[in-house]
């Protein structure tokens, strides 16, 4: 099996990459940091039997994404798992954000996942098997007035997740949307927060790995994850 993971060198993406590699699933890791990719590749190939392929790409750049999509075509025959993890959080209320802020959020949080998913839809349909995991957010279903553009983009990403689910259901492809609350990632660096009481990236990785072991005729469409404490 082979898994493509965006935003693979930090937080949730890194945890998923390491967990799947432990299951002897080869990894295609995508990140903007060549140094972080090299470190991840070294760790995976030293500690597991999996192979880690790396692609340096600034997913915020339309030109970079075009080059990446061309490069990813070599994996069409082998792809089993796609993890759309890349995204960016931005703050600002609806009366503070600009049109460009909104466009940037939609481009990074929706269009990137759309483009990569669209590339592999024919592959998934032809193979009539496979998994897509979309890492969304609690704000895909609720609102945060202090993060207006992000909230709108994550609602749109939920729409993409639902469309992929229904488009691929009849082809035996399992699409799962994961909706976590506060997760202990680098996004909290420099902020006074009880990160040890948040959802840990490894928790999400464990759920992804477990989902792969379900029977052929059953899948989990949507997973809500919350810290045990409501004030986290």
TIZANU-699686 format. One record per atom (N, C-alpha, C): z negated, y negated, x. Coordinates in steps of 0.001 Angstrom, whole numbers, plus 524288, in hexadecimal, padded with zeros to 5 digits. Layout:
// TIZANU-699686
ZYX/...
***
This chain:
// TIZANU-699686
80000804AF80341/800008000080000/800007FB2080362/802047F6EF8013B/802487F1FD8040A/800C97ED9880058/7FD777EA0280242/7FB997E5A57FF19/7FD077E07B801A9/7FF207DCE77FE91/800237D78E8004A/7FBC77D4207FE31/7F9667D108801A3/7F4FA7CDC280026/7F5E37C83880213/7F5D07C46F7FE8F/7F6367BEF280026/7F0B87BCCC80120/7F0667B905804A7/7EB477B6F78061C/7E7C87BB438082E/7E9EF7BE5980BD6/7E77E7C35080D4C/7E36D7C2F2811A3/7E2AD7BE73813FF/7DF497BE4C8189D/7D9EF7BBEC81794/7D8E37BA4A812C6/7D3D47B7FF81186/7D1F57B9F880C3F/7CCD77B9D180B8C/7CA897BA9580673/7CC447BF7C8039D/7CDF27BEC77FEBF/7CF637C32A7FB68/7D3F67C6347FDAD/7D7F57C37A7FF81/7DC927C615801A0/7DB4C7C97D80643/7D80F7C789809BC/7D68E7CA8B80E62/7D3687CF5D80CD0/7CFC77CEAE8093B/7CC967D31D8077D/7CFF37D75A80507/7D3C87D5C0801E6/7D74A7D9947FF7A/7DA8D7DC5880396/7DC907D96180759/7DFBF7DBB980B80/7DCA67DFDA80E75/7D7D77DE9D80FDF/7D4A67E24D812D5/7D34E7E71B80F8F/7D2177E64580A90/7D0A37EAA880735/7D5427EE5280655/7D9D77EC2B80549/7DE667EF7F80468/7DFFF7F25080964/7DF7A7EFAF80DD6/7E0BC7F234812D1/7DD277F6E0813C2/7D83A7F6718121B/7D49B7FADB81296/7D6637FF8280F56/7D9957FE7F80B5B/7DBC2802A28080E/7E1098048880A27/7E2408030080F00/7E72E8047381193/7EBFA8022980ED7/7EB3D7FDA180C89/7EF947FABF80A37/7F16E7F6AC80E2A/7F6697F6C680F86/7F8857F2F781333/7F8857ED88810B8/7F7AF7E9A3813FA/7F6EE7E4508121C/7FB3D7E0B68141E/7FD5A7DD7D810A6/800AD7D9158121F/7FD747D43081114/7FB8E7D1CB81534/7F8017CD5B814BF/7FAFE7C83F8156E/7FA1E7C49C811D7/7FCC17BF88811EE/7F8A77BB428125C/7F95A7B7C781624/7F5B37B37C816F9/7F8737AF3A81A19/7F64B7AA88819EC/7F8817A64181D03/7F68A7A643822A0/7F29A7A979823C7/7F03E7A98B828FB/7F1E77AE5C82C03/7F4FD7AD9983011/7F69D7B1F783354/7F1F57B46283624/7EE4F7B11A837DD/7E9B17B31483A8E/7E67F7B6A7836FE/7E5977B4F38322E/7E2977B82182E87/7E5747BD2F82D23/7EA927BCE282CB6/7EDA67C19082B9D/7ED3A7C57E8300F/7ED8F7C392834D8/7ED287C7138395F/7E7CB7C9AD83998/7E3B57C6B583849/7DE6F7C8E583846/7DDE87CD1883412/7E01D7CC0C82F77/7DFE07CFDF82B3C/7E2E77D4CA82CA4/7E77E7D42082ED2/7EAB57D89983067/7E7CA7DBF383464/7E5717D96B8383A/7E2977DC4883C44/7DE0F7DF53839E5/7DB347DCDB83650/7D6B37DF66833E6/7D8657E4178309B/7DC707E35F82D6A/7DE427E7A182A07/7E0397EC3682D3D/7E36F7EB2183116/7E5E07EF6783405/7E21D7F1F2837E1/7DDE17EF4B8391A/7D9E57F1A183C85/7D6147F4FA8396D/7D4ED7F3648349C/7D0BE7F5F8831AB/7D2AC7F99382D60/7D7CA7F99A82C42/7D9E97FCFA82828/7DEF17FF8682A11/7E118802EC826CF/7E60D805708280C/7EAB18025B825EA/7E9A67FDFA82357/7EDCA7FAE2820DD/7F08F7F76D824D5/7F54C7F5EF8236F/7F84E7F21F82674/7F8187ECE4823A7/7F79F7E8B08269D/7F7757E37482458/7FC1E7E04E8264A/7FF8F7DEE4822BB/803F97DB7A823E4/802697D5E18227F/804087D22B825A7/8024D7CCCC824C3/806F47C9198241F/806307C53B820BB/80A227C12C81FE6/807687BBE881FA4/808BF7B88C8235B/806A17B33F82360/809C87AFF681F8D/807267ADAC81BC4/809DB7AA76817E8/806177A68C8158F/807A07A1A58158E/804BA79DA3812B3/806B379DC080D15/803BE7A04F809AE/805827A10280454/805AF79BF08013C/803A3797C880381/80419792A4800FD/8097E79051801DA/80C6D792848058D/8119C79085806EA/815DE7939680421/8191D790E480127/81D6A793727FE65/8212D795F98023F/822587934580686/825F07956980A71/823AF79A4980D03/81EAB79A2B80E3F/81C2679EC18108B/81C507A35980CC6/81B7A7A24C807D4/81B777A688803F9/820DB7A8FD80376/824E77A5DB803CF/82A367A7FE8038F/82B227ABD380807/829597AA6980CAF/829E87ADDE81134/8269E7B2CA8107D/821F97B23180E55/81E957B6AD80D7D/821007BA7E8099F/8230B7B8808054D/825537BBED80158/829C77BF268039E/82CD37BCC280704/831097BF9780999/82ED67C3D880D25/82AAB7C29080FED/8284D7C6578138B/825C27CADF810A1/8239E7C9D780C07/820CF7CDE180920/8246A7D1F1806AA/829687D0DA8066F/82D037D496803FA/82D0B7D9DA806C6/82B817DA0280BB2/82B827DEF380E93/8275E7E2C080C7B/823AF7E0C080958/81F847E41980754/8208B7E604801C6/825047E4B67FF9A/825F47E5F27FA1A/825A27EBCC7F8F8/827777EEFC7FC7C/827767F49E7FB84/822017F6F07FBD2/81EA77F4BE7FF23/8198B7F7168002B/815127F4A37FD14/815EE7F0197FABA/811A67ED457F83B/80F307F0607F3C7/809FC7F0AD7F3D2/8070F7F31C7EF97/8035B7EF3C7ECF4/8015E7EB787EFFC/7FD497E7F57EE17/7FE977E2597EFB3/7FE377DEC27EBFE/7FECB7D9317ED22/7F9D17D6727EB74/7F7857D37F7EF0B/7F2CE7D0857EDDD/7F4157CAB47EE65/7F4697C8127E9FB/7F5487C2677E9F7/7EFFC7BFB97EA41/7EE6A7BE877EF0A/7E9357BC617EFFE/7E9537B6A37F18A/7ED9E7B4DE7F3E0/7EDD97AF837F5EC/7ED0B7AB7E7F198/7EA137A7777F2D9/7E9507A3247EF38/7E63879ED87F1D8/7E63379A567EF6E/7E35B795DB7F18F/7E048793257ED3E/7DB52791E37EE6F/7D80378F0A7EABB/7D82A7893C7EC01/7D8DF786077E80D/7D8A9780597E8BA/7D54477E067E473/7D2CE779B77E5AE/7CF7A777167E1E4/7D225772257DFEB/7CFDF76FDD7DBDD/7D1FD76B167D98B/7D28176BA77D3A8/7D07F767D67D0D0/7D0D8767FE7CB1C/7D658766757C964/7D767767247C466/7DCB2766617C275/7DE69760AC7C2D0/7DAB075D0F7C2FB/7DC1A757897C390/7DC55755DF7C948/7DB2E759867CCD3/7DB54758577D26E/7E00375AC77D528/7E1BE75F427D359/7E5F4762097D60A/7EB3275F5B7D521/7EECE7604B7D8AF/7F41475E3A7D82A/7F7C47628E7D665/7FC67761147D4E7/80058764F97D383/8016A7689A7D816/8016F7666E7DCD5/8025F769A57E174/7FE0176D8D7E250/7F92876BF87E131/7F4C976FA17E18E/7F5B3774507DDFA/7F77B773367D93A/7F872777647D573/7FCE477AEA7D74E/80118778817D939/8058D77B837DB2B/803E177EFE7DFB1/800C177CE47E34A/7FEF877FEC7E7CE/7FBAD784937E61E/7F83B783BD7E25A/7F4F4788007E072/7F82878C497DDE1/7FBEF78AC77DAB9/7FF3D78EB87D835/8028B791957DC39/8047278EC67E01C/807B07913D7E41B/8048E795457E72E/7FFCB793DD7E8AD/7FCB27974C7EC00/7FA0179BAA7E8F1/7F84A79A887E443/7F52D79E487E150/7F8477A1877DD6E/7FD2679FF97DC56/800477A2DB7D886/8059B7A46F7DACB/808727A0A17DCCF/80DD37A19C7DE7A/80E037A58E7E2F0/80A667A5327E69D/80A557A8EA7EAF8/809DF7AE887E8F7/8062F7AF6F7E571/8057D7B4AD7E33E/80A427B6487E004/80C7C7B2997DD2C/811237B3C17DA14/815A27B57D7DD8D/816987B2A57E1CA/81B117B3D47E524/81A937B9377E7B2/815F07BA667E9A7/8153C7BF767EC3C/815607C3E67E842/812FA7C3127E3C3/8131A7C7167DFAE/818AE7C8097DDD6/81B877C3E47DCF2/820EF7C4597DB0E/8244D7C75D7DEEC/8235A7C68D7E3F3/826597C9477E7F5/825DF7CF307E75F/821317D0F67E5EC/820357D69E7E5DB/820657D9147E073/821577D6077DC63/821B47D84E7D729/825E37DC917D6E0/82AA27DBB77D8E7/82E817DFFB7D8C5/82CA97E4E17DB97/829DE7E42D7DFE8/827C97E8A37E2D2/823E67EBAD7DF88/820367E8E87DD2A/81C4B7EB797D9F2/81ED37EE507D55D/822AC7EBCA7D2EF/8253D7EE387CE77/828377F3257D017/82ACC7F2E37D47A/82DD47F7627D648/82A467FBF87D7AF/825F17FAD47DA42/8225B7FEFB7DBEB/81F0C800F97D75E/81E707FD9F7D356/81B227FEDA7CED9/815A5800747D08C/813997FD6D7D418/80E347FE207D5E0/80CB57F94F7D901/807A57F8B27D9D9/805D87F4687DD17/801937F13C7DA85/7FF6E7ED9F7DD8F/7FB0C7EA6A7DBD6/7FBF97E4BE7DD73/7FA9B7E1277D9FF/7FA607DB9D7DB4F/7F4F47D9AC7D9DF/7F24C7D75D7DDAC/7ED347D4FD7DCBE/7EDC07CF177DD6A/7EC917CC397D94B/7ECB57C68D7D973/7E7217C4817D9A2/7E5D77C1CA7DDEA/7E0A07BF917DE72/7E0AD7BA397DBD3/7DE1E7B9E97D758/7DE0E7B50F7D459/7D8D17B2517D519/7D6717B0987D0ED/7D1907ADAC7D14D/7CF1D7AD667CBEF/7CA057AC967CBD8/7C76E7AB9B7C6DD/7C9DB7A6D67C43C/7CC0E7A3527C75D/7CE8B79EA07C531/7D40279FBA7C310/7D5B67A49D7C34D/7DA817A6197C095/7D98C7A6817BABC/7D4897A6D07B945/7D33C7A77A7B3BD/7CFA87A3307B1B1/7CD4E7A0307B528/7C9EC79BE77B38F/7CBE6796E47B61C/7C903792B17B5BE/7CAB578DBA7B803/7C67278B617BB69/7C82B788727BF47/7C4A0785607C282/7C70D77FF87C308/7C4AD77C377C09A/7C70E777027C06A/7C778774987C5D3/7C4427765A7C975/7C4787743A7CEC3/7C8A5776DE7D215/7CB6D77AA87CFDC/7CFB477D577D2A0/7D44077E0B7CED1/7D64F779BB7CCFA/7DA23779E07C8B6/7DF3877C947CA3D/7E17E77B157CEA0/7E68177D5C7D038/7E5E8783297D167/7E1A6784837D3FC/7E09F78A017D534/7DFF678D2A7D02F/7DCEE78B147CC83/7DC1878DCB7C793/7E13A78EC87C4BF/7E49078AD57C46D/7E99278B757C1C0/7ECF878F887C47A/7ECF778F747C9A6/7F03D7932D7CC87/7EE3D798C47CBD9/7E920799717CBA6/7E6F279EAF7CB05/7E7C67A0BD7C577/7E7E079D4A7C19F/7E95479EF87BC62/7EF017A0E37BC5B/7F25E79E227BF2F/7F7D879FC97BF87/7F8547A4F67C263/7F51B7A5C17C666/7F5347AAB07C93D/7F3947AF317C5B7/7EFF67AE347C21D/7EE837B2317BE4E/7F32F7B3917BADB/7F64D7AFA67B989/7FB0D7B0AB7B68E/7FECF7B4257B987/7FF797B31F7BE99/802C97B6757C1D4/8009E7BBFE7C201/7FB8B7BC767C29A/7F91B7C19E7C2BE/7FA357C4A87BDBB/7F9B87C2137B93E/7FAB77C4AE7B438/800717C64D7B3BF/803F47C2F17B57C/809887C4317B53A/80ADE7C8E37B8AA/808BB7C8FD7BD5F/809B27CD707C0D6/807847D2767BE78/802F97D2167BC11/800A37D6B57B9A2/804417D9097B587/806457D5B57B219/8098E7D7AA7ADD7/80F067D92A7AFB8/8110D7D6537B398/816417D7867B5B0/816607DCDD7B845/812207DE477BAE4/8122B7E2F47BE2A/80F437E7957BBD0/80CA87E6BF7B778/8099C7EAF47B510/80CE47EFD57B3FD/811817EF1A7B1C8/814D27F38C7B05C/817427F63D7B514/8168A7F3EF7B9AD/818897F6477BE7E/814267F8D07C1A9/80FB17F9987BF26/80B2D7FC207C193/809157F9197C64E/809E87F4007C640/807C57F0A37CA5A/802E37EDF87C833/7FEA97EE627CB14/7F99F7EC5C7C93E/7F8A07E6E97CB7B/7F81A7E31E7C7FD/7F7087DDB67C98D/7F17D7DC5A7C7E7/7EE5E7DAA07CB99/7E8DD7D97D7CA89/7E7937D3E17CC21/7E5687D0EC7C87B/7E3857CBAF7C9A4/7DDAB7CBDA7CAC2/7DC0B7C99A7CF1A/7D6837C97E7D09A/7D4957C3DD7D042/7D06F7C3107CD42/7CE827BDD27CC03/7C8F17BD217CE12/7C85D7BBC07D306/7C31A7BB2F7D534/7C0DD7B5B87D45C/7BBAB7B5937D3FC/7B8E17B0A47D443/7B83F7AF1D7D9F9/7B3D87ACE87DB55/7B2FF7AB0C7E0B1/7B3047AF967E48B/7B6747AF357E879/7B6FB7B34C7EC74/7B57A7B1087F1C0/7B2C87B4057F4CE/7B1287B2587FA08/7B5D17B2677FDBF/7B8907AE057FDFC/7BCFA7AD6A8018A/7BC4D7A86C804B6/7BFFC7A76280824/7BFB07A2B880B7B/7C02D79DA88085C/7C1BF79E018036C/7C21C7995280028/7BCCD796AF7FF88/7B89A799A680060/7B3557978E7FFCC/7B10C7959D804F0/7B4027961080933/7B2057945580E46/7B09078E9080E14/7ABF978D4781023/7AA35787E281034/7A78F7862280B3B/7A756789A58075B/7A4DE788678025E/79FB878B5E801FF/79BA8788B08003F/7968C78B257FFA8/796AA78EA87FAD5/797AF793A87FBAF/79829797597F75B/795D079C947F8F4/793DB79F757F525/7918F7A4927F620/795DD7A8B27F620/798C37A8D27FA61/79D6A7AC1B7FA95/79C257B1EC7FA4C/797867B3697FC02/796127B8F37FBD3/795347BAD77F63D/794A47B7337F290/793F07B89B7ED15/7990A7B84A7E9FD/79D407B6E47ECA0/7A25B7B6A87EA20/7A4EE7BC0A7EA1D/7A95A7BC837E77D/7ACA47C1247E7FE/7AE797C16E7EDAA/7AE507C6047EFF0/7B01C7C6AE7F54D/7B5CC7C8927F549/7B8F97C6D67F908/7BE6F7C89F7F93D/7BEF17CE8D7F947/7BB247D1287FBBE/7BB487D6DC7FC01/7BAA17D9577F699/7B7DF7D69C7F307/7B75F7D8977EDAD/7BCB77D8EA7EB11/7BFD37D4DF7EBC1/7C50A7D4BB7E967/7C88B7D8C77EBF1/7C81F7D9567F115/7CB3A7DD467F3DF/7C9F37E2BB7F1EB/7C5017E3BD7F0E1/7C35B7E8E07EEF4/7C5BC7EA007E99D/7C5F57E6057E64F/7C8407E6AB7E118/7CE187E7C47E17F/7D0C97E4F87E4E6/7D6617E5E37E5A3/7D7537EB787E774/7D46D7ED267EB5C/7D5247F2727ED70/7D3F07F6927E94E/7CFE17F5B07E63C/7CE6C7F9707E22F/7D2987F9C97DDF1/7D5217F56E7DCD3/7D92A7F55F7D8C2/7DDC37F8E87DA24/7DE9A7F9D27DF1B/7E2F67FD147E0D6/7E214802D37DFAA/7DD33804467DE8D/7DBE9809CC7DDDD/7DBD080B7D7D823/7DCDF807E77D489/7DCB7809307CEFC/7E13F80CC37CD85/7E0C180F6D7C927/7E4E1812F97C76E/7E9E780FFA7C647/7EE35812B97C65B/7F352810487C5E2/7F40280D447C0CE/7F16580EDE7BCB1/7F24D80C947B78E/7EE0A808BF7B5EF/7EB17806E97B9BA/7E6F48032B7B897/7E6E07FEF77BCCE/7E61E7FA0E7BB37/7E55C7F5F97BF16/7E20A7F19A7BCD5/7DFA57EEA97C049/7DC627EA437BEC5/7DFB97E5567BF00/7E0607E2C47BA8D/7E3CA7DE337BA51/7E12A7D9427BC5D/7DC2C7D8807BAFF/7D97C7D3A57BC4C/7D3E07D4EA7BDCC/7D2227D28E7C210/7CCCF7D3757C3EB/7CA187CE2E7C493/7C5D37CD697C1B0/7C29C7C8BA7C233/7BE0F7C9E87C5D0/7BD4C7C68B7C9B1/7B90C7C73D7CD6B/7B5B87C24C7CD98/7B0A27C3037CD66/7AD1A7BE897CD7B/7A8707BFAF7D100/7A65A7BBAD7D39D/7A15E7BC657D645/79D2F7BDBD7D23E/799487C0BC7D3D6/795317C23C7D037/792487BD717CE26/791597B9AA7D18C/78ECB7B4D67CFE6/792BA7B1117CD93/791987AF0C7C8FE/795307AB9F7C63E/795D97A6537C8E6/7920E7A4B87CC10/7925379F857CE76/7950C79F977D3B9/7974C7A4107D53D/79A237A4657DA3A/79FE37A3337D95E/
***
